[in-house]
Amino acid sequence: MRRIRLWLEIVLVAGMIGVLGGSAWLAWESRPPDGAGRETVLFEIVPGQSVRSVARSLEARGLIRKSEPFVVLYRLHHGKETIKAGEFALPAGRGTKETLVTLLRGKLYLHPVTVAEGLTAGETFDVFLAASFGARDAFEAGFRNTAEIALLDPGAADLEGYLFPETYHFPKGAAAAEILSSMVAQFKNVFGPEERIRAAEIGMTPRQVVILASLIEKETGRPEEKPLVSAVFHNRLRIGMKLECDPTVIYALKREGKYNGRLLKKDLQFDSPYNTYRYAGLPPGPICNPGEASIEAALAPAAADYLFFVADRESGHVFSRTLRDHQRAVHAYRRK
């Protein structure tokens, strides 16, 4: 009996030593890797990748000391949790436990993509394609899906004008539909109930406001000039005068693949409903995706009776009330 008791004590002590030794080994091998810097490293987990494969990749990248402690920690403490697929920003120089918790519960890394004001939908797609997001055919298919703006603009045939320019953040592999939906949602945040009420007050539909804002966006990049350009267009619309907006002609030519980078006098006669030199009123749709300042200007033009403006060669414009004053400004522009 004493012998059995002695063997049990030996086994118990050995087990305790094993546990303590295992814990000590796990703690030691879970230390941050030697020589690890403080920079952040992007680490990607592909769908279906096993825990052991993830651990080996982390070890190969120098983000953990060894793969075995990572697997042991996962099975001991997190066996029911799933490591998410995607990209993570992992700070170098962290221990195995901290790295494991980040992969289990941390947020995916989001890539910033900046879409400038005044881009067409096609140019916007190019920005995302250059950042390795989506596929062109997927963007073009989503572009024709107007369900998300149907209540705001029942007449829209596509999303031109509603892809709001902004800096967006998406995880790697974000689909074109997700990107377009986010851009339309941001447009709705900017063009909210107050803007809709204001549009009604000035006798315009939301679509007409967006079309006008797109013209303003392409005419000037100066925020202080946008209300003045808006005033010119509003004044011309009120008296039935053609808008004669050069960017509408350029847009019309681009739609037909006929723009070579220069707008010539003969181009002003190009037959297109978008050509505001030939047809009075607003063009049938937006010619770009305007920013917030242009939308605000379209809704609140300056209290001015200008009917003309011309560039001043200093990235600004000269505004005139009469044709004679405008011709003088044009002559001064050409002379410079």
C-alpha positions as CSV (number, residue, x, y, z in Angstrom):
1,M,0.0,0.0,0.0
2,R,2.8,2.3,0.9
3,R,4.5,1.5,-2.4
4,I,1.4,2.4,-4.4
5,R,1.0,5.6,-2.4
6,L,4.7,6.4,-3.1
7,W,4.2,5.8,-6.9
8,L,1.1,8.1,-6.9
9,E,3.0,10.8,-5.2
10,I,5.8,10.5,-7.7
11,V,3.4,10.6,-10.6
12,L,1.6,13.6,-9.1
13,V,4.9,15.5,-8.6
14,A,6.1,14.6,-12.0
15,G,2.8,15.8,-13.5
16,M,3.1,19.1,-11.6
17,I,6.7,19.5,-12.8
18,G,5.5,18.7,-16.3
19,V,2.7,21.3,-16.1
20,L,5.1,23.9,-14.6
21,G,7.7,23.1,-17.2
22,G,5.2,23.3,-20.0
23,S,3.9,26.6,-18.7
24,A,7.4,27.9,-18.4
25,W,8.2,26.7,-21.9
26,L,5.0,28.3,-23.3
27,A,5.7,31.6,-21.6
28,W,9.3,31.6,-22.7
29,E,8.6,30.7,-26.3
30,S,5.7,33.2,-26.5
31,R,8.0,36.1,-25.9
32,P,8.3,38.8,-28.7
33,P,10.8,37.7,-31.4
34,D,14.4,38.9,-30.8
35,G,15.3,42.0,-32.8
36,A,11.7,42.8,-33.7
37,G,11.2,46.4,-34.6
38,R,8.2,48.6,-33.8
39,E,6.8,48.9,-37.3
40,T,3.4,47.6,-38.3
41,V,3.3,44.8,-40.7
42,L,0.3,43.8,-42.9
43,F,-0.5,40.1,-42.5
44,E,-3.1,38.3,-44.6
45,I,-5.1,35.2,-43.8
46,V,-6.7,33.6,-46.7
47,P,-10.2,31.9,-46.4
48,G,-9.9,28.4,-45.2
49,Q,-6.3,28.7,-43.9
50,S,-5.7,26.4,-40.9
51,V,-4.4,27.6,-37.6
52,R,-1.2,25.7,-38.0
53,S,-0.6,27.3,-41.4
54,V,-1.3,30.8,-40.0
55,A,1.2,30.1,-37.2
56,R,3.9,29.0,-39.7
57,S,3.3,32.1,-41.8
58,L,3.6,34.3,-38.7
59,E,6.9,32.6,-37.8
60,A,8.2,32.9,-41.3
61,R,7.4,36.7,-41.2
62,G,9.2,37.1,-37.9
63,L,6.0,38.1,-36.1
64,I,6.1,35.3,-33.5
65,R,9.1,33.4,-32.2
66,K,7.8,29.9,-33.0
67,S,4.6,28.4,-34.5
68,E,4.1,25.7,-31.8
69,P,3.3,28.0,-28.9
70,F,0.7,29.8,-31.1
71,V,-1.1,26.6,-31.9
72,V,-1.0,25.4,-28.2
73,L,-2.3,28.8,-26.9
74,Y,-5.1,28.7,-29.5
75,R,-6.2,25.1,-28.6
76,L,-5.9,25.7,-24.8
77,H,-7.8,29.0,-24.7
78,H,-9.6,29.8,-28.0
79,G,-10.4,26.5,-29.6
80,K,-14.0,27.5,-30.2
81,E,-13.2,30.8,-31.8
82,T,-12.4,31.3,-35.5
83,I,-9.5,33.2,-36.9
84,K,-11.0,35.7,-39.4
85,A,-9.8,35.8,-43.0
86,G,-8.5,39.1,-44.3
87,E,-5.7,41.6,-43.7
88,F,-4.5,42.6,-40.2
89,A,-2.1,45.4,-39.2
90,L,0.2,43.6,-36.7
91,P,2.6,45.6,-34.7
92,A,6.0,43.9,-34.7
93,G,7.6,43.1,-31.4
94,R,4.5,41.7,-29.7
95,G,4.2,38.4,-27.9
96,T,2.4,35.3,-29.3
97,K,-0.6,35.7,-27.1
98,E,-1.2,39.3,-28.1
99,T,-0.8,38.4,-31.8
100,L,-3.3,35.6,-31.5
101,V,-5.9,37.8,-29.8
102,T,-5.5,40.4,-32.5
103,L,-6.2,37.8,-35.2
104,L,-9.2,36.5,-33.3
105,R,-10.9,39.8,-32.2
106,G,-9.1,42.6,-34.0
107,K,-10.5,44.7,-36.8
108,L,-9.4,44.0,-40.4
109,Y,-7.0,46.5,-41.9
110,L,-8.8,49.1,-44.1
111,H,-7.1,50.6,-47.1
112,P,-7.7,54.3,-47.8
113,V,-8.9,55.3,-51.3
114,T,-9.4,59.0,-52.1
115,V,-11.8,59.9,-54.8
116,A,-11.4,63.5,-56.0
117,E,-14.3,65.9,-56.7
118,G,-15.4,66.1,-60.3
119,L,-14.5,62.6,-61.6
120,T,-16.9,60.8,-63.8
121,A,-18.0,57.3,-62.8
122,G,-15.6,55.7,-65.2
123,E,-12.7,57.8,-63.8
124,T,-13.8,56.8,-60.3
125,F,-13.7,53.1,-61.2
126,D,-10.1,53.7,-62.5
127,V,-9.2,54.9,-59.0
128,F,-10.4,51.8,-57.3
129,L,-9.0,49.5,-60.0
130,A,-5.6,51.1,-59.5
131,A,-5.9,50.4,-55.8
132,S,-6.7,46.7,-56.6
133,F,-10.3,46.8,-55.7
134,G,-13.1,45.1,-57.7
135,A,-13.3,44.4,-61.5
136,R,-14.4,46.8,-64.2
137,D,-17.3,44.7,-65.3
138,A,-18.6,44.5,-61.7
139,F,-18.3,48.3,-61.3
140,E,-20.2,48.9,-64.6
141,A,-22.9,46.4,-63.7
142,G,-23.4,48.0,-60.2
143,F,-23.3,51.5,-61.9
144,R,-26.5,50.6,-63.7
145,N,-28.3,49.5,-60.6
146,T,-30.2,52.6,-59.4
147,A,-32.3,50.9,-56.7
148,E,-30.6,52.8,-53.9
149,I,-31.4,56.2,-55.4
150,A,-34.8,55.4,-56.9
151,L,-36.7,57.3,-54.3
152,L,-34.5,60.4,-54.7
153,D,-34.1,60.3,-58.4
154,P,-36.7,58.1,-60.2
155,G,-35.4,59.1,-63.6
156,A,-31.8,58.0,-63.1
157,A,-30.5,55.4,-65.6
158,D,-27.2,55.0,-63.7
159,L,-25.3,56.4,-60.7
160,E,-23.5,59.2,-62.4
161,G,-23.5,62.2,-60.0
162,Y,-24.3,60.0,-56.9
163,L,-20.8,58.5,-56.3
164,F,-19.8,61.0,-53.7
165,P,-16.1,62.1,-53.7
166,E,-14.5,61.3,-50.4
167,T,-11.7,59.3,-48.8
168,Y,-13.0,55.8,-48.2
169,H,-11.6,52.9,-46.2
170,F,-12.2,49.3,-47.4
171,P,-10.8,45.9,-46.5
172,K,-8.8,44.0,-49.1
173,G,-11.1,42.2,-51.5
174,A,-14.1,44.6,-51.0
175,A,-16.6,44.0,-53.8
176,A,-17.6,46.7,-56.4
177,A,-21.2,46.5,-55.1
178,E,-20.1,47.2,-51.6
179,I,-17.9,50.2,-52.7
180,L,-20.7,51.7,-54.8
181,S,-23.2,51.3,-52.0
182,S,-20.9,53.1,-49.6
183,M,-20.5,56.0,-52.0
184,V,-24.2,56.4,-52.6
185,A,-24.8,56.2,-48.9
186,Q,-22.3,59.0,-48.4
187,F,-24.1,61.1,-51.0
188,K,-27.4,60.6,-49.1
189,N,-25.7,61.8,-45.9
190,V,-24.7,65.0,-47.7
191,F,-27.9,65.4,-49.6
192,G,-30.3,64.9,-46.7
193,P,-33.8,66.2,-45.8
194,E,-32.7,69.8,-45.5
195,E,-31.2,69.8,-49.0
196,R,-34.3,68.2,-50.4
197,I,-36.4,70.9,-48.8
198,R,-34.1,73.6,-50.2
199,A,-34.3,72.1,-53.7
200,A,-38.1,72.3,-53.6
201,E,-37.9,75.9,-52.4
202,I,-35.9,76.9,-55.4
203,G,-38.2,74.9,-57.8
204,M,-35.7,72.1,-58.6
205,T,-35.8,68.4,-58.2
206,P,-32.8,66.6,-56.5
207,R,-31.7,65.4,-59.9
208,Q,-31.7,68.9,-61.3
209,V,-29.6,70.1,-58.4
210,V,-27.1,67.3,-58.9
211,I,-26.8,68.1,-62.6
212,L,-26.3,71.7,-61.9
213,A,-23.8,70.9,-59.2
214,S,-21.8,68.8,-61.6
215,L,-21.5,71.7,-64.0
216,I,-20.3,74.0,-61.2
217,E,-17.8,71.4,-60.1
218,K,-16.3,71.2,-63.6
219,E,-16.2,75.0,-64.1
220,T,-14.2,76.0,-61.0
221,G,-12.2,74.4,-58.2
222,R,-12.3,77.6,-56.1
223,P,-14.9,77.3,-53.3
224,E,-15.4,81.0,-53.2
225,E,-16.3,81.1,-56.9
226,K,-18.9,78.3,-56.8
227,P,-21.8,80.4,-55.6
228,L,-21.0,82.9,-58.4
229,V,-20.9,80.3,-61.1
230,S,-24.1,78.9,-59.7
231,A,-25.7,82.4,-59.9
232,V,-24.7,82.7,-63.6
233,F,-26.3,79.3,-64.4
234,H,-29.4,80.1,-62.3
235,N,-29.8,83.5,-64.0
236,R,-29.5,82.0,-67.5
237,L,-32.0,79.2,-66.7
238,R,-34.5,81.7,-65.4
239,I,-34.4,83.8,-68.6
240,G,-34.1,80.8,-71.0
241,M,-30.5,81.6,-72.0
242,K,-28.3,78.7,-73.0
243,L,-25.8,77.7,-70.4
244,E,-22.9,77.4,-72.9
245,C,-20.9,75.3,-70.4
246,D,-17.7,74.0,-72.0
247,P,-17.4,70.9,-69.7
248,T,-20.8,69.7,-71.0
249,V,-19.4,69.6,-74.6
250,I,-16.2,67.7,-73.4
251,Y,-18.4,65.2,-71.6
252,A,-20.5,64.7,-74.7
253,L,-17.4,64.2,-76.8
254,K,-15.9,61.7,-74.3
255,R,-19.1,59.7,-74.3
256,E,-18.6,59.2,-78.0
257,G,-14.9,58.7,-77.8
258,K,-14.2,61.8,-79.8
259,Y,-12.4,64.0,-77.3
260,N,-8.6,64.4,-77.9
261,G,-7.8,66.7,-75.0
262,R,-8.5,70.0,-76.7
263,L,-11.9,71.7,-77.1
264,L,-12.1,73.3,-80.6
265,K,-14.6,75.9,-81.8
266,K,-16.2,73.3,-84.2
267,D,-16.8,71.0,-81.2
268,L,-19.3,73.5,-79.8
269,Q,-21.6,72.4,-82.6
270,F,-21.3,68.7,-81.7
271,D,-24.9,67.3,-81.7
272,S,-25.6,65.9,-78.3
273,P,-28.3,66.6,-75.7
274,Y,-25.4,67.2,-73.3
275,N,-24.1,70.1,-75.4
276,T,-25.4,73.2,-73.7
277,Y,-24.2,75.4,-76.6
278,R,-26.8,73.7,-78.8
279,Y,-29.6,73.0,-76.3
280,A,-31.1,75.3,-73.7
281,G,-31.6,74.2,-70.1
282,L,-29.8,71.6,-68.1
283,P,-28.2,68.6,-69.8
284,P,-30.1,65.3,-69.3
285,G,-27.8,64.0,-66.6
286,P,-24.8,64.9,-64.4
287,I,-21.5,65.2,-66.1
288,C,-19.4,64.2,-63.1
289,N,-19.7,63.4,-59.4
290,P,-19.8,66.8,-57.6
291,G,-18.5,67.5,-54.1
292,E,-20.4,69.0,-51.2
293,A,-19.3,72.6,-51.9
294,S,-20.7,72.4,-55.5
295,I,-24.0,70.9,-54.2
296,E,-24.3,73.7,-51.7
297,A,-23.6,76.3,-54.3
298,A,-26.3,74.8,-56.6
299,L,-28.8,75.1,-53.8
300,A,-27.7,78.5,-52.7
301,P,-26.4,80.7,-55.6
302,A,-24.9,84.1,-54.8
303,A,-27.2,87.1,-54.9
304,A,-25.7,88.4,-58.1
305,D,-27.0,89.2,-61.5
306,Y,-24.0,88.0,-63.5
307,L,-24.7,86.2,-66.8
308,F,-21.1,85.6,-68.0
309,F,-17.7,84.5,-66.7
310,V,-14.4,83.8,-68.3
311,A,-11.1,82.4,-66.9
312,D,-8.5,85.0,-65.8
313,R,-5.4,82.8,-66.3
314,E,-4.8,82.8,-62.5
315,S,-7.0,79.7,-62.0
316,G,-10.0,82.0,-61.3
317,H,-12.7,83.8,-63.3
318,V,-13.9,87.2,-64.2
319,F,-17.7,87.6,-63.8
320,S,-19.7,90.1,-65.9
321,R,-23.3,91.3,-66.1
322,T,-23.3,92.5,-69.7
323,L,-22.1,91.0,-73.0
324,R,-19.9,94.1,-73.5
325,D,-18.1,93.7,-70.2
326,H,-17.7,90.0,-70.9
327,Q,-16.2,90.6,-74.3
328,R,-13.7,93.0,-72.7
329,A,-12.8,90.3,-70.1
330,V,-12.4,87.7,-72.9
331,H,-10.2,90.1,-74.9
332,A,-8.0,90.8,-71.7
333,Y,-7.7,87.0,-71.2
334,R,-6.5,86.4,-74.8
335,R,-4.1,89.4,-74.6
336,K,-2.5,87.9,-71.5
